[in-house]
């Protein structure tokens, strides 16, 4: 059985958790991506959270 790691991306402005995806392998470092936040109504930086 492969280990599944669920990553949650939260908006850095409103802290809303908008995106979830699973990552097959554990990676080093924190993930930061620009994504659209429905709560803010614009693209914001989303950071990996737990
Ligand atoms: Zn937001």
mmCIF file of the protein (N, C-alpha, C, O) and its ligand, coordinates in Angstrom:
data_MODEL
# 
_entry.id   MODEL 
# 
loop_
_entity.id 
_entity.type 
_entity.pdbx_number_of_molecules 
1 polymer     1 
2 non-polymer 1 
# 
_entity_poly.entity_id                      1 
_entity_poly.type                           'polypeptide(L)' 
_entity_poly.nstd_linkage                   no 
_entity_poly.nstd_monomer                   no 
_entity_poly.pdbx_seq_one_letter_code       
;(UNK)(UNK)(UNK)(UNK)(UNK)(UNK)(UNK)(UNK)(UNK)(UNK)(UNK)(UNK)(UNK)(UNK)(UNK)(UNK)
(UNK)(UNK)(UNK)(UNK)(UNK)(UNK)(UNK)(UNK)(UNK)(UNK)(UNK)(UNK)(UNK)(UNK)(UNK)(UNK)
(UNK)(UNK)(UNK)(UNK)(UNK)(UNK)(UNK)(UNK)(UNK)(UNK)(UNK)(UNK)(UNK)(UNK)(UNK)(UNK)
(UNK)(UNK)
;
_entity_poly.pdbx_seq_one_letter_code_can   XXXXXXXXXXXXXXXXXXXXXXXXXXXXXXXXXXXXXXXXXXXXXXXXXX 
_entity_poly.pdbx_strand_id                 A 
# 
loop_
_entity_poly_seq.entity_id 
_entity_poly_seq.num 
_entity_poly_seq.mon_id 
_entity_poly_seq.hetero 
1 1  UNK n 
1 2  UNK n 
1 3  UNK n 
1 4  UNK n 
1 5  UNK n 
1 6  UNK n 
1 7  UNK n 
1 8  UNK n 
1 9  UNK n 
1 10 UNK n 
1 11 UNK n 
1 12 UNK n 
1 13 UNK n 
1 14 UNK n 
1 15 UNK n 
1 16 UNK n 
1 17 UNK n 
1 18 UNK n 
1 19 UNK n 
1 20 UNK n 
1 21 UNK n 
1 22 UNK n 
1 23 UNK n 
1 24 UNK n 
1 25 UNK n 
1 26 UNK n 
1 27 UNK n 
1 28 UNK n 
1 29 UNK n 
1 30 UNK n 
1 31 UNK n 
1 32 UNK n 
1 33 UNK n 
1 34 UNK n 
1 35 UNK n 
1 36 UNK n 
1 37 UNK n 
1 38 UNK n 
1 39 UNK n 
1 40 UNK n 
1 41 UNK n 
1 42 UNK n 
1 43 UNK n 
1 44 UNK n 
1 45 UNK n 
1 46 UNK n 
1 47 UNK n 
1 48 UNK n 
1 49 UNK n 
1 50 UNK n 
# 
loop_
_struct_asym.id 
_struct_asym.entity_id 
A 1 
B 2 
# 
loop_
_chem_comp.id 
_chem_comp.type 
_chem_comp.mon_nstd_flag 
UNK 'L-peptide linking' . 
ZN  non-polymer         . 
# 
_pdbx_entity_nonpoly.entity_id   2 
_pdbx_entity_nonpoly.name        ? 
_pdbx_entity_nonpoly.comp_id     ZN 
# 
_pdbx_nonpoly_scheme.asym_id         B 
_pdbx_nonpoly_scheme.entity_id       2 
_pdbx_nonpoly_scheme.mon_id          ZN 
_pdbx_nonpoly_scheme.ndb_seq_num     1 
_pdbx_nonpoly_scheme.pdb_seq_num     101 
_pdbx_nonpoly_scheme.auth_seq_num    101 
_pdbx_nonpoly_scheme.pdb_mon_id      ZN 
_pdbx_nonpoly_scheme.auth_mon_id     ZN 
_pdbx_nonpoly_scheme.pdb_strand_id   A 
_pdbx_nonpoly_scheme.pdb_ins_code    . 
# 
loop_
_atom_site.group_PDB 
_atom_site.id 
_atom_site.type_symbol 
_atom_site.label_atom_id 
_atom_site.label_alt_id 
_atom_site.label_comp_id 
_atom_site.label_asym_id 
_atom_site.label_entity_id 
_atom_site.label_seq_id 
_atom_site.pdbx_PDB_ins_code 
_atom_site.Cartn_x 
_atom_site.Cartn_y 
_atom_site.Cartn_z 
_atom_site.occupancy 
_atom_site.B_iso_or_equiv 
_atom_site.pdbx_formal_charge 
_atom_site.auth_seq_id 
_atom_site.auth_comp_id 
_atom_site.auth_asym_id 
_atom_site.auth_atom_id 
_atom_site.pdbx_PDB_model_num 
ATOM   1   N  N  . UNK A 1 1  ? 0.843   -1.215 0.000  1.00 0.00 ? 1   UNK A N  1 
ATOM   2   C  CA . UNK A 1 1  ? 0.000   0.000  0.000  1.00 0.00 ? 1   UNK A CA 1 
ATOM   3   C  C  . UNK A 1 1  ? 0.870   1.254  0.000  1.00 0.00 ? 1   UNK A C  1 
ATOM   4   O  O  . UNK A 1 1  ? 1.770   1.408  0.825  1.00 0.00 ? 1   UNK A O  1 
ATOM   5   N  N  . UNK A 1 2  ? 0.590   2.107  -0.906 1.00 0.00 ? 2   UNK A N  1 
ATOM   6   C  CA . UNK A 1 2  ? 1.354   3.342  -0.982 1.00 0.00 ? 2   UNK A CA 1 
ATOM   7   C  C  . UNK A 1 2  ? 0.863   4.324  0.073  1.00 0.00 ? 2   UNK A C  1 
ATOM   8   O  O  . UNK A 1 2  ? -0.325  4.396  0.389  1.00 0.00 ? 2   UNK A O  1 
ATOM   9   N  N  . UNK A 1 3  ? 1.780   5.045  0.582  1.00 0.00 ? 3   UNK A N  1 
ATOM   10  C  CA . UNK A 1 3  ? 1.437   6.038  1.591  1.00 0.00 ? 3   UNK A CA 1 
ATOM   11  C  C  . UNK A 1 3  ? 0.852   7.273  0.911  1.00 0.00 ? 3   UNK A C  1 
ATOM   12  O  O  . UNK A 1 3  ? 1.423   7.805  -0.040 1.00 0.00 ? 3   UNK A O  1 
ATOM   13  N  N  . UNK A 1 4  ? -0.275  7.708  1.409  1.00 0.00 ? 4   UNK A N  1 
ATOM   14  C  CA . UNK A 1 4  ? -0.903  8.892  0.802  1.00 0.00 ? 4   UNK A CA 1 
ATOM   15  C  C  . UNK A 1 4  ? -0.799  10.065 1.765  1.00 0.00 ? 4   UNK A C  1 
ATOM   16  O  O  . UNK A 1 4  ? -1.139  9.972  2.945  1.00 0.00 ? 4   UNK A O  1 
ATOM   17  N  N  . UNK A 1 5  ? -0.323  11.156 1.220  1.00 0.00 ? 5   UNK A N  1 
ATOM   18  C  CA . UNK A 1 5  ? -0.180  12.356 2.027  1.00 0.00 ? 5   UNK A CA 1 
ATOM   19  C  C  . UNK A 1 5  ? -1.111  13.419 1.464  1.00 0.00 ? 5   UNK A C  1 
ATOM   20  O  O  . UNK A 1 5  ? -0.958  13.866 0.327  1.00 0.00 ? 5   UNK A O  1 
ATOM   21  N  N  . UNK A 1 6  ? -2.054  13.803 2.263  1.00 0.00 ? 6   UNK A N  1 
ATOM   22  C  CA . UNK A 1 6  ? -2.999  14.822 1.811  1.00 0.00 ? 6   UNK A CA 1 
ATOM   23  C  C  . UNK A 1 6  ? -2.458  16.196 2.186  1.00 0.00 ? 6   UNK A C  1 
ATOM   24  O  O  . UNK A 1 6  ? -2.136  16.478 3.340  1.00 0.00 ? 6   UNK A O  1 
ATOM   25  N  N  . UNK A 1 7  ? -2.375  17.024 1.174  1.00 0.00 ? 7   UNK A N  1 
ATOM   26  C  CA . UNK A 1 7  ? -1.882  18.377 1.371  1.00 0.00 ? 7   UNK A CA 1 
ATOM   27  C  C  . UNK A 1 7  ? -3.062  19.337 1.347  1.00 0.00 ? 7   UNK A C  1 
ATOM   28  O  O  . UNK A 1 7  ? -3.938  19.238 0.487  1.00 0.00 ? 7   UNK A O  1 
ATOM   29  N  N  . UNK A 1 8  ? -3.079  20.247 2.276  1.00 0.00 ? 8   UNK A N  1 
ATOM   30  C  CA . UNK A 1 8  ? -4.099  21.279 2.296  1.00 0.00 ? 8   UNK A CA 1 
ATOM   31  C  C  . UNK A 1 8  ? -3.431  22.615 2.008  1.00 0.00 ? 8   UNK A C  1 
ATOM   32  O  O  . UNK A 1 8  ? -2.408  22.961 2.600  1.00 0.00 ? 8   UNK A O  1 
ATOM   33  N  N  . UNK A 1 9  ? -4.029  23.349 1.091  1.00 0.00 ? 9   UNK A N  1 
ATOM   34  C  CA . UNK A 1 9  ? -3.505  24.679 0.804  1.00 0.00 ? 9   UNK A CA 1 
ATOM   35  C  C  . UNK A 1 9  ? -4.476  25.719 1.346  1.00 0.00 ? 9   UNK A C  1 
ATOM   36  O  O  . UNK A 1 9  ? -5.660  25.718 1.009  1.00 0.00 ? 9   UNK A O  1 
ATOM   37  N  N  . UNK A 1 10 ? -3.964  26.592 2.178  1.00 0.00 ? 10  UNK A N  1 
ATOM   38  C  CA . UNK A 1 10 ? -4.791  27.626 2.784  1.00 0.00 ? 10  UNK A CA 1 
ATOM   39  C  C  . UNK A 1 10 ? -4.364  28.997 2.285  1.00 0.00 ? 10  UNK A C  1 
ATOM   40  O  O  . UNK A 1 10 ? -3.178  29.273 2.101  1.00 0.00 ? 10  UNK A O  1 
ATOM   41  N  N  . UNK A 1 11 ? -5.354  29.839 2.074  1.00 0.00 ? 11  UNK A N  1 
ATOM   42  C  CA . UNK A 1 11 ? -5.103  31.216 1.661  1.00 0.00 ? 11  UNK A CA 1 
ATOM   43  C  C  . UNK A 1 11 ? -4.299  31.930 2.737  1.00 0.00 ? 11  UNK A C  1 
ATOM   44  O  O  . UNK A 1 11 ? -4.609  31.838 3.924  1.00 0.00 ? 11  UNK A O  1 
ATOM   45  N  N  . UNK A 1 12 ? -3.277  32.632 2.315  1.00 0.00 ? 12  UNK A N  1 
ATOM   46  C  CA . UNK A 1 12 ? -2.435  33.315 3.295  1.00 0.00 ? 12  UNK A CA 1 
ATOM   47  C  C  . UNK A 1 12 ? -3.081  34.596 3.812  1.00 0.00 ? 12  UNK A C  1 
ATOM   48  O  O  . UNK A 1 12 ? -2.611  35.187 4.785  1.00 0.00 ? 12  UNK A O  1 
ATOM   49  N  N  . UNK A 1 13 ? -4.156  35.022 3.158  1.00 0.00 ? 13  UNK A N  1 
ATOM   50  C  CA . UNK A 1 13 ? -4.810  36.260 3.591  1.00 0.00 ? 13  UNK A CA 1 
ATOM   51  C  C  . UNK A 1 13 ? -5.988  35.999 4.530  1.00 0.00 ? 13  UNK A C  1 
ATOM   52  O  O  . UNK A 1 13 ? -6.089  36.616 5.590  1.00 0.00 ? 13  UNK A O  1 
ATOM   53  N  N  . UNK A 1 14 ? -6.870  35.091 4.138  1.00 0.00 ? 14  UNK A N  1 
ATOM   54  C  CA . UNK A 1 14 ? -8.056  34.847 4.968  1.00 0.00 ? 14  UNK A CA 1 
ATOM   55  C  C  . UNK A 1 14 ? -8.001  33.509 5.701  1.00 0.00 ? 14  UNK A C  1 
ATOM   56  O  O  . UNK A 1 14 ? -8.872  33.200 6.513  1.00 0.00 ? 14  UNK A O  1 
ATOM   57  N  N  . UNK A 1 15 ? -6.981  32.729 5.410  1.00 0.00 ? 15  UNK A N  1 
ATOM   58  C  CA . UNK A 1 15 ? -6.769  31.424 6.058  1.00 0.00 ? 15  UNK A CA 1 
ATOM   59  C  C  . UNK A 1 15 ? -7.822  30.384 5.674  1.00 0.00 ? 15  UNK A C  1 
ATOM   60  O  O  . UNK A 1 15 ? -7.943  29.338 6.311  1.00 0.00 ? 15  UNK A O  1 
ATOM   61  N  N  . UNK A 1 16 ? -8.560  30.684 4.646  1.00 0.00 ? 16  UNK A N  1 
ATOM   62  C  CA . UNK A 1 16 ? -9.543  29.729 4.161  1.00 0.00 ? 16  UNK A CA 1 
ATOM   63  C  C  . UNK A 1 16 ? -8.826  28.556 3.501  1.00 0.00 ? 16  UNK A C  1 
ATOM   64  O  O  . UNK A 1 16 ? -7.869  28.750 2.751  1.00 0.00 ? 16  UNK A O  1 
ATOM   65  N  N  . UNK A 1 17 ? -9.283  27.359 3.778  1.00 0.00 ? 17  UNK A N  1 
ATOM   66  C  CA . UNK A 1 17 ? -8.657  26.184 3.163  1.00 0.00 ? 17  UNK A CA 1 
ATOM   67  C  C  . UNK A 1 17 ? -9.379  25.866 1.866  1.00 0.00 ? 17  UNK A C  1 
ATOM   68  O  O  . UNK A 1 17 ? -10.505 25.368 1.865  1.00 0.00 ? 17  UNK A O  1 
ATOM   69  N  N  . UNK A 1 18 ? -8.722  26.158 0.787  1.00 0.00 ? 18  UNK A N  1 
ATOM   70  C  CA . UNK A 1 18 ? -9.397  26.096 -0.511 1.00 0.00 ? 18  UNK A CA 1 
ATOM   71  C  C  . UNK A 1 18 ? -9.045  24.879 -1.353 1.00 0.00 ? 18  UNK A C  1 
ATOM   72  O  O  . UNK A 1 18 ? -9.853  24.434 -2.168 1.00 0.00 ? 18  UNK A O  1 
ATOM   73  N  N  . UNK A 1 19 ? -7.882  24.354 -1.169 1.00 0.00 ? 19  UNK A N  1 
ATOM   74  C  CA . UNK A 1 19 ? -7.435  23.290 -2.071 1.00 0.00 ? 19  UNK A CA 1 
ATOM   75  C  C  . UNK A 1 19 ? -6.874  22.098 -1.309 1.00 0.00 ? 19  UNK A C  1 
ATOM   76  O  O  . UNK A 1 19 ? -6.150  22.228 -0.322 1.00 0.00 ? 19  UNK A O  1 
ATOM   77  N  N  . UNK A 1 20 ? -7.244  20.943 -1.818 1.00 0.00 ? 20  UNK A N  1 
ATOM   78  C  CA . UNK A 1 20 ? -6.733  19.707 -1.243 1.00 0.00 ? 20  UNK A CA 1 
ATOM   79  C  C  . UNK A 1 20 ? -6.199  18.853 -2.376 1.00 0.00 ? 20  UNK A C  1 
ATOM   80  O  O  . UNK A 1 20 ? -6.804  18.787 -3.446 1.00 0.00 ? 20  UNK A O  1 
ATOM   81  N  N  . UNK A 1 21 ? -5.110  18.222 -2.158 1.00 0.00 ? 21  UNK A N  1 
ATOM   82  C  CA . UNK A 1 21 ? -4.662  17.226 -3.122 1.00 0.00 ? 21  UNK A CA 1 
ATOM   83  C  C  . UNK A 1 21 ? -3.719  16.267 -2.434 1.00 0.00 ? 21  UNK A C  1 
ATOM   84  O  O  . UNK A 1 21 ? -3.129  16.584 -1.401 1.00 0.00 ? 21  UNK A O  1 
ATOM   85  N  N  . UNK A 1 22 ? -3.587  15.114 -3.007 1.00 0.00 ? 22  UNK A N  1 
ATOM   86  C  CA . UNK A 1 22 ? -2.667  14.188 -2.371 1.00 0.00 ? 22  UNK A CA 1 
ATOM   87  C  C  . UNK A 1 22 ? -1.383  14.071 -3.165 1.00 0.00 ? 22  UNK A C  1 
ATOM   88  O  O  . UNK A 1 22 ? -1.354  14.123 -4.395 1.00 0.00 ? 22  UNK A O  1 
ATOM   89  N  N  . UNK A 1 23 ? -0.360  13.916 -2.416 1.00 0.00 ? 23  UNK A N  1 
ATOM   90  C  CA . UNK A 1 23 ? 0.986   13.888 -2.955 1.00 0.00 ? 23  UNK A CA 1 
ATOM   91  C  C  . UNK A 1 23 ? 1.522   12.494 -2.677 1.00 0.00 ? 23  UNK A C  1 
ATOM   92  O  O  . UNK A 1 23 ? 1.504   12.023 -1.540 1.00 0.00 ? 23  UNK A O  1 
ATOM   93  N  N  . UNK A 1 24 ? 1.986   11.860 -3.700 1.00 0.00 ? 24  UNK A N  1 
ATOM   94  C  CA . UNK A 1 24 ? 2.460   10.490 -3.534 1.00 0.00 ? 24  UNK A CA 1 
ATOM   95  C  C  . UNK A 1 24 ? 3.668   10.365 -2.637 1.00 0.00 ? 24  UNK A C  1 
ATOM   96  O  O  . UNK A 1 24 ? 3.757   9.452  -1.816 1.00 0.00 ? 24  UNK A O  1 
ATOM   97  N  N  . UNK A 1 25 ? 4.569   11.263 -2.793 1.00 0.00 ? 25  UNK A N  1 
ATOM   98  C  CA . UNK A 1 25 ? 5.806   11.187 -2.028 1.00 0.00 ? 25  UNK A CA 1 
ATOM   99  C  C  . UNK A 1 25 ? 5.955   12.409 -1.148 1.00 0.00 ? 25  UNK A C  1 
ATOM   100 O  O  . UNK A 1 25 ? 5.476   13.498 -1.465 1.00 0.00 ? 25  UNK A O  1 
ATOM   101 N  N  . UNK A 1 26 ? 6.619   12.200 -0.054 1.00 0.00 ? 26  UNK A N  1 
ATOM   102 C  CA . UNK A 1 26 ? 6.889   13.318 0.830  1.00 0.00 ? 26  UNK A CA 1 
ATOM   103 C  C  . UNK A 1 26 ? 7.997   14.168 0.214  1.00 0.00 ? 26  UNK A C  1 
ATOM   104 O  O  . UNK A 1 26 ? 9.041   13.661 -0.198 1.00 0.00 ? 26  UNK A O  1 
ATOM   105 N  N  . UNK A 1 27 ? 7.746   15.451 0.163  1.00 0.00 ? 27  UNK A N  1 
ATOM   106 C  CA . UNK A 1 27 ? 8.737   16.352 -0.412 1.00 0.00 ? 27  UNK A CA 1 
ATOM   107 C  C  . UNK A 1 27 ? 9.289   17.271 0.664  1.00 0.00 ? 27  UNK A C  1 
ATOM   108 O  O  . UNK A 1 27 ? 8.669   17.510 1.701  1.00 0.00 ? 27  UNK A O  1 
ATOM   109 N  N  . UNK A 1 28 ? 10.429  17.752 0.387  1.00 0.00 ? 28  UNK A N  1 
ATOM   110 C  CA . UNK A 1 28 ? 11.041  18.689 1.320  1.00 0.00 ? 28  UNK A CA 1 
ATOM   111 C  C  . UNK A 1 28 ? 10.520  20.089 1.059  1.00 0.00 ? 28  UNK A C  1 
ATOM   112 O  O  . UNK A 1 28 ? 10.186  20.445 -0.071 1.00 0.00 ? 28  UNK A O  1 
ATOM   113 N  N  . UNK A 1 29 ? 10.455  20.866 2.109  1.00 0.00 ? 29  UNK A N  1 
ATOM   114 C  CA . UNK A 1 29 ? 10.071  22.254 1.955  1.00 0.00 ? 29  UNK A CA 1 
ATOM   115 C  C  . UNK A 1 29 ? 8.574   22.465 1.925  1.00 0.00 ? 29  UNK A C  1 
ATOM   116 O  O  . UNK A 1 29 ? 7.794   21.527 1.759  1.00 0.00 ? 29  UNK A O  1 
ATOM   117 N  N  . UNK A 1 30 ? 8.199   23.693 2.085  1.00 0.00 ? 30  UNK A N  1 
ATOM   118 C  CA . UNK A 1 30 ? 6.782   24.051 2.085  1.00 0.00 ? 30  UNK A CA 1 
ATOM   119 C  C  . UNK A 1 30 ? 6.343   24.458 0.695  1.00 0.00 ? 30  UNK A C  1 
ATOM   120 O  O  . UNK A 1 30 ? 7.082   25.061 -0.082 1.00 0.00 ? 30  UNK A O  1 
ATOM   121 N  N  . UNK A 1 31 ? 5.124   24.102 0.430  1.00 0.00 ? 31  UNK A N  1 
ATOM   122 C  CA . UNK A 1 31 ? 4.551   24.399 -0.857 1.00 0.00 ? 31  UNK A CA 1 
ATOM   123 C  C  . UNK A 1 31 ? 3.852   25.760 -0.799 1.00 0.00 ? 31  UNK A C  1 
ATOM   124 O  O  . UNK A 1 31 ? 3.093   26.039 0.130  1.00 0.00 ? 31  UNK A O  1 
ATOM   125 N  N  . UNK A 1 32 ? 4.113   26.587 -1.786 1.00 0.00 ? 32  UNK A N  1 
ATOM   126 C  CA . UNK A 1 32 ? 3.439   27.883 -1.860 1.00 0.00 ? 32  UNK A CA 1 
ATOM   127 C  C  . UNK A 1 32 ? 3.041   28.125 -3.306 1.00 0.00 ? 32  UNK A C  1 
ATOM   128 O  O  . UNK A 1 32 ? 3.884   28.137 -4.203 1.00 0.00 ? 32  UNK A O  1 
ATOM   129 N  N  . UNK A 1 33 ? 1.772   28.315 -3.517 1.00 0.00 ? 33  UNK A N  1 
ATOM   130 C  CA . UNK A 1 33 ? 1.299   28.546 -4.880 1.00 0.00 ? 33  UNK A CA 1 
ATOM   131 C  C  . UNK A 1 33 ? 0.268   29.656 -4.906 1.00 0.00 ? 33  UNK A C  1 
ATOM   132 O  O  . UNK A 1 33 ? -0.461  29.888 -3.942 1.00 0.00 ? 33  UNK A O  1 
ATOM   133 N  N  . UNK A 1 34 ? 0.233   30.335 -6.043 1.00 0.00 ? 34  UNK A N  1 
ATOM   134 C  CA . UNK A 1 34 ? -0.794  31.361 -6.237 1.00 0.00 ? 34  UNK A CA 1 
ATOM   135 C  C  . UNK A 1 34 ? -2.020  30.691 -6.810 1.00 0.00 ? 34  UNK A C  1 
ATOM   136 O  O  . UNK A 1 34 ? -1.978  30.072 -7.873 1.00 0.00 ? 34  UNK A O  1 
ATOM   137 N  N  . UNK A 1 35 ? -3.127  30.829 -6.076 1.00 0.00 ? 35  UNK A N  1 
ATOM   138 C  CA . UNK A 1 35 ? -4.366  30.235 -6.533 1.00 0.00 ? 35  UNK A CA 1 
ATOM   139 C  C  . UNK A 1 35 ? -5.511  31.195 -6.245 1.00 0.00 ? 35  UNK A C  1 
ATOM   140 O  O  . UNK A 1 35 ? -5.415  32.117 -5.435 1.00 0.00 ? 35  UNK A O  1 
ATOM   141 N  N  . UNK A 1 36 ? -6.599  30.924 -6.957 1.00 0.00 ? 36  UNK A N  1 
ATOM   142 C  CA . UNK A 1 36 ? -7.761  31.781 -6.762 1.00 0.00 ? 36  UNK A CA 1 
ATOM   143 C  C  . UNK A 1 36 ? -8.467  31.424 -5.470 1.00 0.00 ? 36  UNK A C  1 
ATOM   144 O  O  . UNK A 1 36 ? -8.756  30.258 -5.205 1.00 0.00 ? 36  UNK A O  1 
ATOM   145 N  N  . UNK A 1 37 ? -8.740  32.441 -4.670 1.00 0.00 ? 37  UNK A N  1 
ATOM   146 C  CA . UNK A 1 37 ? -9.468  32.246 -3.422 1.00 0.00 ? 37  UNK A CA 1 
ATOM   147 C  C  . UNK A 1 37 ? -10.879 32.794 -3.589 1.00 0.00 ? 37  UNK A C  1 
ATOM   148 O  O  . UNK A 1 37 ? -11.064 33.977 -3.871 1.00 0.00 ? 37  UNK A O  1 
ATOM   149 N  N  . UNK A 1 38 ? -11.867 31.931 -3.413 1.00 0.00 ? 38  UNK A N  1 
ATOM   150 C  CA . UNK A 1 38 ? -13.262 32.349 -3.552 1.00 0.00 ? 38  UNK A CA 1 
ATOM   151 C  C  . UNK A 1 38 ? -13.642 33.347 -2.468 1.00 0.00 ? 38  UNK A C  1 
ATOM   152 O  O  . UNK A 1 38 ? -14.432 34.264 -2.689 1.00 0.00 ? 38  UNK A O  1 
ATOM   153 N  N  . UNK A 1 39 ? -13.068 33.149 -1.310 1.00 0.00 ? 39  UNK A N  1 
ATOM   154 C  CA . UNK A 1 39 ? -13.374 34.010 -0.174 1.00 0.00 ? 39  UNK A CA 1 
ATOM   155 C  C  . UNK A 1 39 ? -12.871 35.436 -0.392 1.00 0.00 ? 39  UNK A C  1 
ATOM   156 O  O  . UNK A 1 39 ? -13.567 36.402 -0.081 1.00 0.00 ? 39  UNK A O  1 
ATOM   157 N  N  . UNK A 1 40 ? -11.671 35.555 -0.922 1.00 0.00 ? 40  UNK A N  1 
ATOM   158 C  CA . UNK A 1 40 ? -11.082 36.869 -1.190 1.00 0.00 ? 40  UNK A CA 1 
ATOM   159 C  C  . UNK A 1 40 ? -11.532 37.428 -2.532 1.00 0.00 ? 40  UNK A C  1 
ATOM   160 O  O  . UNK A 1 40 ? -11.506 38.640 -2.745 1.00 0.00 ? 40  UNK A O  1 
ATOM   161 N  N  . UNK A 1 41 ? -11.942 36.548 -3.435 1.00 0.00 ? 41  UNK A N  1 
ATOM   162 C  CA . UNK A 1 41 ? -12.365 36.975 -4.763 1.00 0.00 ? 41  UNK A CA 1 
ATOM   163 C  C  . UNK A 1 41 ? -11.209 37.361 -5.664 1.00 0.00 ? 41  UNK A C  1 
ATOM   164 O  O  . UNK A 1 41 ? -11.385 38.102 -6.631 1.00 0.00 ? 41  UNK A O  1 
ATOM   165 N  N  . UNK A 1 42 ? -10.032 36.860 -5.345 1.00 0.00 ? 42  UNK A N  1 
ATOM   166 C  CA . UNK A 1 42 ? -8.854  37.154 -6.159 1.00 0.00 ? 42  UNK A CA 1 
ATOM   167 C  C  . UNK A 1 42 ? -7.820  36.070 -5.971 1.00 0.00 ? 42  UNK A C  1 
ATOM   168 O  O  . UNK A 1 42 ? -7.976  35.160 -5.158 1.00 0.00 ? 42  UNK A O  1 
ATOM   169 N  N  . UNK A 1 43 ? -6.758  36.195 -6.746 1.00 0.00 ? 43  UNK A N  1 
ATOM   170 C  CA . UNK A 1 43 ? -5.673  35.224 -6.601 1.00 0.00 ? 43  UNK A CA 1 
ATOM   171 C  C  . UNK A 1 43 ? -4.776  35.644 -5.444 1.00 0.00 ? 43  UNK A C  1 
ATOM   172 O  O  . UNK A 1 43 ? -4.335  36.789 -5.350 1.00 0.00 ? 43  UNK A O  1 
ATOM   173 N  N  . UNK A 1 44 ? -4.526  34.686 -4.576 1.00 0.00 ? 44  UNK A N  1 
ATOM   174 C  CA . UNK A 1 44 ? -3.684  34.969 -3.431 1.00 0.00 ? 44  UNK A CA 1 
ATOM   175 C  C  . UNK A 1 44 ? -2.673  33.839 -3.275 1.00 0.00 ? 44  UNK A C  1 
ATOM   176 O  O  . UNK A 1 44 ? -2.766  32.799 -3.927 1.00 0.00 ? 44  UNK A O  1 
ATOM   177 N  N  . UNK A 1 45 ? -1.742  34.065 -2.425 1.00 0.00 ? 45  UNK A N  1 
ATOM   178 C  CA . UNK A 1 45 ? -0.746  33.035 -2.146 1.00 0.00 ? 45  UNK A CA 1 
ATOM   179 C  C  . UNK A 1 45 ? -1.347  32.007 -1.195 1.00 0.00 ? 45  UNK A C  1 
ATOM   180 O  O  . UNK A 1 45 ? -1.874  32.348 -0.136 1.00 0.00 ? 45  UNK A O  1 
ATOM   181 N  N  . UNK A 1 46 ? -1.257  30.771 -1.587 1.00 0.00 ? 46  UNK A N  1 
ATOM   182 C  CA . UNK A 1 46 ? -1.746  29.676 -0.750 1.00 0.00 ? 46  UNK A CA 1 
ATOM   183 C  C  . UNK A 1 46 ? -0.564  28.881 -0.224 1.00 0.00 ? 46  UNK A C  1 
ATOM   184 O  O  . UNK A 1 46 ? 0.371   28.543 -0.950 1.00 0.00 ? 46  UNK A O  1 
ATOM   185 N  N  . UNK A 1 47 ? -0.645  28.602 1.042  1.00 0.00 ? 47  UNK A N  1 
ATOM   186 C  CA . UNK A 1 47 ? 0.453   27.869 1.665  1.00 0.00 ? 47  UNK A CA 1 
ATOM   187 C  C  . UNK A 1 47 ? -0.021  26.541 2.207  1.00 0.00 ? 47  UNK A C  1 
ATOM   188 O  O  . UNK A 1 47 ? -1.172  26.367 2.607  1.00 0.00 ? 47  UNK A O  1 
ATOM   189 N  N  . UNK A 1 48 ? 0.906   25.624 2.202  1.00 0.00 ? 48  UNK A N  1 
ATOM   190 C  CA . UNK A 1 48 ? 0.628   24.317 2.758  1.00 0.00 ? 48  UNK A CA 1 
ATOM   191 C  C  . UNK A 1 48 ? 0.357   24.424 4.257  1.00 0.00 ? 48  UNK A C  1 
ATOM   192 O  O  . UNK A 1 48 ? 1.070   25.106 4.993  1.00 0.00 ? 48  UNK A O  1 
ATOM   193 N  N  . UNK A 1 49 ? -0.685  23.736 4.679  1.00 0.00 ? 49  UNK A N  1 
ATOM   194 C  CA . UNK A 1 49 ? -1.004  23.739 6.101  1.00 0.00 ? 49  UNK A CA 1 
ATOM   195 C  C  . UNK A 1 49 ? -1.374  22.333 6.534  1.00 0.00 ? 49  UNK A C  1 
ATOM   196 O  O  . UNK A 1 49 ? -1.484  21.434 5.701  1.00 0.00 ? 49  UNK A O  1 
ATOM   197 N  N  . UNK A 1 50 ? -1.565  22.137 7.821  1.00 0.00 ? 50  UNK A N  1 
ATOM   198 C  CA . UNK A 1 50 ? -1.906  20.792 8.307  1.00 0.00 ? 50  UNK A CA 1 
ATOM   199 C  C  . UNK A 1 50 ? -3.270  20.773 8.955  1.00 0.00 ? 50  UNK A C  1 
ATOM   200 O  O  . UNK A 1 50 ? -3.718  19.725 9.420  1.00 0.00 ? 50  UNK A O  1 
HETATM 201 ZN ZN . ZN  B 2 .  ? -8.527  34.171 0.847  1.00 0.00 ? 101 ZN  A ZN 1 
# 
